[in-house]
Amino acid sequence: MPIKLSSLSTFIGVPWWIRIGAKLVLSRLPLSSIHWRRIGIFRHGKMDQPDYSVVSFERHLSRLGLCADDLGGRVFMELGPGDSIATAIIASAYGARAILVDAGPFALTDISIYLNLSDYLTKIGRSPPDISGAKTLQDILQACNGQYLTDGLTSLFSLRNETVDFVISQAVLEHIRRHEFLASMLESYRVMKVGGLCSHSVDMKDHLGGGLNNLRFSHRVWESAYFSSSGFYTNRIQLNDMLTYFKAAGFEVTNLVCERWDHIPINKSKLSRDFILVSEDDLIINSFDVVLKK
């Protein structure tokens, strides 16, 4: 279950097809993820930035109708924490605890990042756990009573039934492999307590420049191991189909807010035959926030 947010900020202004070519080549060079992060390629989100990570968490609280001062004992599960285990520290600072589930060990191990987050939380009036003596990510997780699981869907299988109060994700659901999406939603439903809530922000853009150029490719090409492992993969599941998956897993959709382009950012004649029948109402949606209930 690749839960991955990649960035191509280094290629701003470069045509989408050059971006794909560059990523197909660069992803196969024998260089570490640390090297790619330094030059802005293959980043997994912005959760290593204190203000961004806290604002993101509080937006989820707002969508879920939660009071920040009444989270004691609650359990959050974050899908795709990306470059950071920040949510474990933030949840602890709000009296809760977090289970972080990703497709690999993408979190940065530089402890100063988390110390900066702790300082930031203190400055805004929260009480983060004492991580001043931490030397490893495991030290931080132990201080937060948090978990960091990095085997994707297999990690979800390992969690016990009805142990999670809330599930959150930020620009992650679109990166779960298409053939694993329903299973991921079924597992999210299974581990949640009755009455539990999910808050997901989903980015429908192509992650190649902010359009829909990913829909030019057939499922056969796009879902191939060669393409799906190259850092620009999105599952291309359209809104109505994603809502169908949520409901098939057992969730009730309680709130849905969509952002739309003024017009579809691609000529429909350029779409793969796999998408030619997708409605314009779906194609014009560039992102959405959804709240689900068990």
The 8 nearest C-alpha neighbors of each residue, nearest first, counted from 0:
[[1, 151, 152, 175, 176, 102, 2, 179],
 [2, 0, 102, 175, 3, 176, 174, 151],
 [3, 1, 79, 175, 102, 174, 101, 171],
 [2, 4, 174, 1, 43, 5, 171, 79],
 [5, 3, 43, 44, 171, 6, 174, 42],
 [6, 4, 41, 42, 43, 230, 3, 231],
 [5, 7, 42, 41, 8, 40, 4, 39],
 [6, 8, 9, 10, 40, 5, 39, 11],
 [7, 9, 10, 11, 6, 39, 40, 208],
 [8, 10, 7, 39, 11, 40, 38, 6],
 [11, 9, 8, 13, 7, 12, 18, 14],
 [10, 12, 8, 13, 9, 7, 208, 14],
 [11, 13, 10, 14, 208, 15, 9, 8],
 [12, 14, 10, 11, 15, 17, 18, 208],
 [15, 13, 17, 16, 18, 12, 208, 207],
 [14, 16, 18, 207, 17, 208, 19, 13],
 [15, 17, 19, 18, 14, 20, 207, 13],
 [18, 16, 20, 19, 15, 14, 21, 13],
 [19, 17, 15, 21, 16, 20, 22, 14],
 [20, 18, 16, 22, 17, 21, 23, 15],
 [19, 21, 17, 23, 18, 22, 16, 24],
 [22, 20, 18, 24, 19, 23, 25, 17],
 [21, 23, 25, 19, 24, 20, 26, 229],
 [22, 24, 20, 229, 21, 26, 25, 19],
 [23, 25, 22, 21, 26, 27, 20, 28],
 [26, 24, 22, 27, 28, 23, 21, 229],
 [27, 25, 229, 22, 24, 28, 23, 230],
 [28, 26, 25, 24, 29, 23, 229, 30],
 [27, 29, 25, 30, 26, 24, 31, 23],
 [30, 28, 27, 31, 26, 25, 32, 34],
 [31, 29, 28, 34, 32, 35, 33, 27],
 [30, 32, 33, 34, 35, 29, 28, 36],
 [31, 33, 35, 34, 36, 30, 41, 105],
 [34, 32, 36, 31, 35, 37, 30, 107],
 [33, 35, 37, 32, 31, 36, 30, 38],
 [36, 34, 40, 32, 37, 33, 38, 41],
 [37, 35, 39, 33, 38, 34, 40, 42],
 [38, 36, 34, 35, 39, 33, 40, 32],
 [37, 39, 36, 35, 40, 34, 9, 41],
 [40, 38, 36, 37, 9, 8, 35, 42],
 [39, 41, 35, 36, 42, 7, 6, 38],
 [42, 40, 5, 6, 35, 36, 43, 230],
 [41, 43, 5, 6, 36, 40, 44, 39],
 [44, 42, 4, 81, 82, 5, 3, 41],
 [43, 45, 4, 81, 42, 46, 82, 5],
 [46, 44, 47, 48, 51, 43, 82, 52],
 [45, 47, 52, 48, 83, 44, 82, 85],
 [46, 48, 83, 45, 82, 49, 112, 85],
 [49, 47, 46, 51, 45, 50, 52, 116],
 [50, 48, 116, 52, 51, 53, 47, 119],
 [51, 49, 53, 52, 48, 54, 119, 116],
 [52, 50, 54, 48, 49, 53, 55, 46],
 [51, 53, 46, 55, 49, 50, 54, 48],
 [52, 54, 56, 50, 55, 51, 57, 49],
 [55, 53, 57, 51, 56, 52, 50, 58],
 [54, 56, 52, 58, 53, 57, 51, 59],
 [57, 55, 53, 59, 58, 54, 52, 60],
 [58, 56, 60, 54, 59, 55, 53, 61],
 [59, 57, 61, 55, 60, 56, 54, 62],
 [58, 60, 62, 56, 57, 61, 198, 63],
 [61, 59, 57, 65, 63, 58, 62, 64],
 [60, 62, 58, 64, 59, 63, 65, 57],
 [63, 61, 59, 64, 60, 58, 198, 290],
 [62, 64, 60, 61, 65, 59, 198, 196],
 [65, 63, 61, 62, 60, 66, 59, 67],
 [66, 64, 60, 63, 61, 67, 69, 62],
 [65, 67, 69, 68, 64, 60, 70, 61],
 [66, 68, 69, 65, 70, 93, 60, 57],
 [67, 69, 66, 70, 93, 71, 94, 65],
 [68, 70, 66, 67, 71, 65, 94, 93],
 [71, 69, 73, 95, 94, 68, 72, 93],
 [70, 72, 94, 95, 73, 69, 93, 68],
 [71, 73, 95, 70, 94, 74, 96, 69],
 [74, 72, 95, 70, 71, 164, 96, 75],
 [73, 75, 96, 163, 164, 97, 95, 165],
 [76, 74, 97, 165, 166, 164, 163, 98],
 [75, 77, 98, 166, 97, 99, 165, 167],
 [76, 78, 167, 99, 168, 166, 100, 80],
 [77, 79, 100, 168, 80, 101, 99, 167],
 [78, 80, 101, 2, 81, 100, 171, 77],
 [81, 79, 78, 83, 77, 99, 84, 101],
 [82, 80, 43, 79, 83, 105, 44, 106],
 [83, 81, 106, 43, 105, 107, 47, 46],
 [82, 84, 106, 47, 85, 46, 81, 107],
 [83, 85, 86, 87, 106, 80, 82, 88],
 [86, 84, 83, 88, 87, 89, 46, 52],
 [85, 87, 89, 88, 84, 90, 97, 52],
 [86, 88, 97, 90, 85, 89, 145, 84],
 [89, 87, 91, 85, 86, 90, 143, 92],
 [90, 88, 86, 92, 91, 87, 85, 93],
 [91, 89, 95, 93, 96, 87, 92, 88],
 [90, 92, 95, 94, 88, 96, 93, 89],
 [91, 93, 127, 126, 89, 90, 94, 125],
 [94, 92, 90, 91, 95, 70, 89, 67],
 [93, 95, 71, 91, 92, 70, 90, 72],
 [96, 94, 73, 90, 91, 72, 71, 70],
 [95, 97, 74, 91, 90, 145, 75, 144],
 [98, 96, 75, 87, 145, 76, 74, 90],
 [97, 99, 76, 146, 145, 147, 75, 77],
 [100, 98, 147, 77, 76, 146, 148, 97],
 [101, 99, 148, 78, 149, 79, 147, 77],
 [100, 102, 79, 149, 151, 103, 2, 78],
 [103, 101, 151, 1, 150, 149, 2, 0],
 [102, 104, 149, 101, 105, 150, 151, 1],
 [105, 103, 149, 106, 102, 101, 148, 81],
 [104, 106, 82, 103, 81, 107, 43, 83],
 [107, 105, 82, 83, 104, 81, 84, 108],
 [106, 108, 82, 83, 109, 105, 47, 84],
 [107, 109, 110, 136, 106, 135, 83, 112],
 [110, 108, 111, 107, 112, 113, 135, 136],
 [109, 111, 112, 113, 108, 114, 134, 135],
 [112, 110, 114, 113, 109, 115, 116, 108],
 [113, 111, 115, 110, 114, 109, 116, 47],
 [114, 112, 116, 115, 111, 110, 117, 85],
 [113, 115, 111, 117, 116, 112, 118, 110],
 [116, 114, 118, 112, 113, 117, 111, 119],
 [115, 117, 113, 49, 119, 114, 118, 120],
 [116, 118, 114, 120, 115, 119, 127, 113],
 [119, 117, 115, 121, 116, 120, 114, 122],
 [120, 118, 116, 122, 121, 117, 115, 123],
 [121, 119, 117, 125, 123, 122, 118, 116],
 [120, 122, 125, 118, 124, 119, 123, 126],
 [121, 123, 119, 120, 124, 118, 125, 117],
 [124, 122, 120, 121, 125, 119, 118, 126],
 [123, 125, 121, 122, 120, 126, 119, 127],
 [124, 126, 121, 120, 92, 123, 127, 93],
 [127, 125, 92, 121, 128, 124, 120, 93],
 [126, 128, 92, 117, 91, 125, 88, 129],
 [129, 127, 130, 142, 143, 92, 126, 91],
 [128, 130, 131, 127, 142, 132, 117, 133],
 [131, 129, 133, 132, 139, 128, 142, 114],
 [130, 132, 129, 133, 114, 134, 128, 117],
 [131, 133, 130, 134, 129, 138, 139, 135],
 [134, 132, 130, 138, 131, 135, 139, 110],
 [133, 135, 138, 132, 110, 136, 139, 137],
 [136, 134, 138, 137, 133, 139, 108, 110],
 [137, 135, 139, 138, 140, 108, 134, 110],
 [136, 138, 140, 135, 139, 141, 134, 133],
 [137, 139, 141, 135, 133, 136, 140, 142],
 [140, 138, 136, 142, 137, 141, 133, 130],
 [141, 139, 145, 137, 143, 142, 138, 144],
 [140, 142, 144, 138, 143, 139, 137, 145],
 [141, 143, 139, 140, 144, 128, 138, 130],
 [142, 144, 140, 145, 141, 91, 88, 87],
 [145, 143, 141, 142, 140, 96, 146, 97],
 [144, 146, 140, 97, 143, 87, 98, 96],
 [147, 145, 98, 99, 140, 148, 97, 144],
 [146, 148, 99, 98, 100, 149, 145, 84],
 [149, 147, 100, 154, 99, 150, 101, 146],
 [148, 150, 103, 101, 102, 104, 151, 100],
 [151, 149, 154, 102, 153, 103, 148, 152],
 [152, 150, 102, 0, 101, 154, 153, 149],
 [151, 153, 155, 0, 154, 183, 150, 156],
 [152, 154, 156, 151, 155, 150, 157, 0],
 [155, 153, 150, 157, 151, 152, 156, 148],
 [154, 156, 152, 157, 153, 158, 186, 151],
 [155, 157, 153, 154, 158, 152, 186, 159],
 [156, 158, 154, 155, 153, 159, 152, 148],
 [159, 157, 155, 156, 190, 160, 154, 162],
 [158, 160, 190, 162, 161, 157, 156, 189],
 [159, 161, 190, 189, 162, 158, 191, 192],
 [162, 160, 192, 190, 191, 163, 189, 159],
 [161, 163, 190, 160, 191, 192, 159, 164],
 [164, 162, 191, 74, 192, 165, 161, 190],
 [165, 163, 195, 74, 192, 191, 75, 73],
 [164, 166, 75, 196, 197, 195, 163, 76],
 [165, 167, 197, 76, 75, 77, 198, 196],
 [168, 166, 198, 77, 199, 197, 76, 78],
 [167, 169, 199, 78, 77, 171, 200, 170],
 [168, 170, 200, 171, 199, 201, 167, 79],
 [171, 169, 201, 202, 200, 172, 168, 173],
 [170, 172, 169, 173, 174, 2, 168, 79],
 [173, 171, 174, 175, 201, 170, 2, 168],
 [172, 174, 233, 171, 234, 175, 201, 202],
 [175, 173, 233, 172, 171, 2, 3, 234],
 [176, 174, 1, 2, 0, 172, 173, 180],
 [177, 175, 179, 178, 234, 0, 1, 174],
 [176, 178, 234, 180, 179, 175, 236, 235],
 [177, 179, 176, 180, 181, 182, 175, 234],
 [180, 178, 176, 182, 177, 181, 183, 0],
 [179, 181, 183, 177, 182, 178, 175, 176],
 [180, 182, 184, 183, 179, 244, 185, 248],
 [183, 181, 185, 179, 184, 180, 186, 152],
 [184, 182, 180, 186, 181, 185, 179, 187],
 [183, 185, 187, 181, 186, 182, 248, 188],
 [186, 184, 248, 182, 188, 183, 187, 181],
 [187, 185, 189, 183, 188, 184, 182, 155],
 [186, 188, 184, 185, 189, 190, 183, 191],
 [187, 189, 185, 186, 191, 190, 184, 248],
 [188, 190, 186, 187, 191, 160, 185, 161],
 [189, 191, 160, 161, 187, 162, 188, 163],
 [192, 190, 161, 163, 188, 189, 162, 195],
 [191, 193, 161, 195, 164, 163, 162, 194],
 [194, 192, 195, 293, 191, 161, 164, 292],
 [193, 195, 293, 192, 292, 196, 164, 191],
 [196, 194, 164, 192, 293, 193, 165, 292],
 [195, 197, 292, 165, 291, 293, 166, 194],
 [198, 196, 166, 291, 290, 165, 167, 199],
 [197, 199, 290, 167, 289, 59, 166, 63],
 [198, 200, 168, 289, 167, 288, 169, 201],
 [201, 199, 288, 169, 170, 287, 168, 289],
 [200, 202, 170, 287, 286, 172, 199, 288],
 [203, 201, 286, 170, 204, 285, 173, 287],
 [202, 204, 285, 286, 201, 205, 173, 284],
 [205, 203, 209, 210, 285, 202, 206, 211],
 [204, 206, 211, 207, 210, 213, 209, 212],
 [207, 205, 208, 209, 204, 231, 6, 5],
 [208, 206, 205, 15, 209, 18, 231, 7],
 [209, 207, 206, 210, 15, 205, 11, 14],
 [208, 210, 204, 205, 206, 207, 211, 285],
 [211, 209, 204, 205, 264, 212, 208, 207],
 [212, 210, 205, 213, 214, 204, 265, 264],
 [211, 213, 214, 215, 210, 205, 15, 265],
 [212, 214, 211, 205, 215, 216, 235, 207],
 [215, 213, 212, 216, 270, 211, 271, 274],
 [216, 214, 270, 271, 213, 212, 269, 217],
 [217, 215, 214, 271, 221, 213, 220, 218],
 [216, 218, 219, 220, 271, 221, 273, 215],
 [217, 219, 221, 220, 222, 216, 273, 223],
 [218, 220, 217, 222, 221, 223, 216, 273],
 [221, 219, 223, 217, 218, 222, 216, 226],
 [220, 222, 218, 223, 226, 219, 216, 217],
 [223, 221, 218, 220, 219, 227, 224, 226],
 [224, 222, 220, 225, 226, 221, 227, 219],
 [223, 225, 227, 226, 228, 222, 221, 229],
 [224, 226, 223, 228, 227, 229, 23, 222],
 [227, 225, 229, 228, 223, 224, 221, 222],
 [226, 228, 232, 224, 229, 222, 225, 223],
 [229, 227, 226, 225, 230, 224, 232, 26],
 [228, 230, 23, 226, 26, 227, 231, 22],
 [231, 229, 232, 228, 5, 41, 22, 26],
 [232, 230, 229, 5, 206, 233, 207, 227],
 [233, 231, 227, 230, 174, 234, 229, 226],
 [234, 232, 174, 173, 235, 231, 205, 175],
 [233, 235, 177, 236, 173, 176, 174, 175],
 [236, 234, 233, 237, 173, 214, 203, 213],
 [235, 237, 234, 241, 240, 238, 173, 177],
 [238, 236, 240, 239, 235, 241, 281, 282],
 [237, 239, 241, 240, 242, 281, 236, 284],
 [240, 238, 242, 241, 237, 243, 281, 236],
 [239, 241, 243, 242, 237, 238, 236, 244],
 [242, 240, 244, 238, 243, 239, 237, 236],
 [243, 241, 245, 239, 244, 240, 238, 246],
 [242, 244, 240, 246, 241, 245, 247, 239],
 [243, 245, 247, 241, 242, 246, 181, 248],
 [246, 244, 242, 248, 243, 250, 247, 241],
 [245, 247, 250, 249, 243, 248, 244, 251],
 [246, 248, 244, 249, 245, 243, 250, 181],
 [249, 247, 185, 245, 246, 184, 250, 244],
 [248, 250, 246, 247, 245, 251, 293, 188],
 [251, 249, 246, 293, 292, 245, 291, 248],
 [250, 252, 292, 291, 253, 246, 293, 249],
 [253, 251, 291, 254, 290, 250, 292, 289],
 [254, 252, 290, 291, 251, 292, 255, 289],
 [255, 253, 290, 289, 252, 256, 291, 288],
 [254, 256, 289, 288, 257, 290, 253, 287],
 [255, 257, 288, 287, 289, 254, 258, 286],
 [258, 256, 287, 286, 259, 288, 255, 284],
 [257, 259, 286, 285, 284, 287, 256, 260],
 [260, 258, 284, 285, 283, 257, 261, 286],
 [259, 261, 262, 283, 285, 284, 263, 258],
 [262, 260, 259, 263, 283, 264, 284, 258],
 [261, 263, 260, 264, 283, 259, 265, 282],
 [262, 264, 283, 265, 282, 260, 261, 279],
 [265, 263, 210, 262, 211, 266, 260, 283],
 [266, 264, 263, 267, 211, 269, 212, 210],
 [265, 267, 268, 269, 264, 270, 263, 211],
 [268, 266, 269, 270, 265, 275, 263, 274],
 [267, 269, 266, 270, 275, 271, 265, 272],
 [270, 268, 267, 266, 215, 271, 265, 214],
 [271, 269, 215, 267, 268, 214, 275, 274],
 [270, 272, 215, 273, 216, 217, 274, 214],
 [271, 273, 275, 274, 270, 217, 276, 215],
 [272, 274, 271, 275, 217, 218, 276, 270],
 [275, 273, 277, 272, 276, 271, 270, 214],
 [274, 276, 272, 277, 270, 273, 271, 267],
 [275, 277, 274, 278, 273, 272, 279, 267],
 [278, 276, 274, 275, 279, 281, 282, 237],
 [279, 277, 280, 281, 276, 282, 275, 283],
 [278, 280, 282, 281, 283, 277, 263, 284],
 [281, 279, 278, 283, 282, 284, 277, 259],
 [282, 280, 279, 278, 283, 284, 238, 237],
 [283, 281, 279, 284, 280, 263, 278, 277],
 [282, 284, 263, 260, 259, 281, 280, 279],
 [285, 283, 259, 282, 281, 286, 258, 260],
 [284, 286, 203, 259, 204, 258, 283, 260],
 [287, 285, 202, 203, 258, 201, 284, 257],
 [286, 288, 257, 201, 256, 258, 200, 289],
 [289, 287, 200, 256, 199, 255, 201, 257],
 [288, 290, 255, 199, 254, 198, 287, 256],
 [289, 291, 198, 254, 197, 253, 252, 255],
 [292, 290, 252, 197, 251, 196, 253, 250],
 [293, 291, 196, 251, 250, 195, 194, 197],
 [292, 194, 250, 195, 193, 251, 196, 188]]
